[in-house]
Amino acid sequence: MRHSPLNAALCALGENDMDVIIKEVSSEDWEQVVHIGVQTNEANVIPMLSPEGREAMRLVRTSDIRKVLANPQCKVLKAVVNSQIVGYIACGGGYYIAQLYVLPEFQGRGIGSKLISEVKAASEASSLQLKASLNAVDFYRKQGFEQTAEQQSINNITFVPMELSIGT
């Protein structure tokens, strides 16, 4: 049986025993990060949107991911398991989480929490803010984020504004 890097990474993850390395994304990682964003978005975000929202999201998501990666004001960290990138987080201005994606097969293993912890530790801001996709609201609540406004929609893409106080 042939093992892909992703299968090897999955095999390396036990239920409670994970060797997850968090480090900055390099330009060599961009295509893999875009793929993770698109794949995870398609699996988790798209099903929660209206047909119009799905169309709007599919039109902008790849360019949005690339813009974040190319923006020098954004810090982008990757989660690596067994030399395989399995997720990433992008934070702009030290306080705004623009994107957080973990491959579906790696969700529920603490990787998203580790990415948020790294951003919290590095941020000099008193809080972190984000626009949570409907599928991710419960995850963010478990991380301590609180809803700051009613559910909103821009171009039929629905989200919930949230914030986490982290002190200074």
Buried (B, 14 or more C-beta within 10 A) or exposed (E): EEEEEBBEBBEBBEEEEBEBEBEEBEEEBBEBBBBBBBBBBBBBBBEBBEEEBBBBBBEEBBEBBBEBBEEEEBBBBBBBBBEBBBBBBBBBEBBBBBBBBBBEBBBEBBBBEBBBEBBBEEBEBEBBBBBBBBBBBEBBBEBBBEBEEEEEEEEBBBBBBBBBEBEE
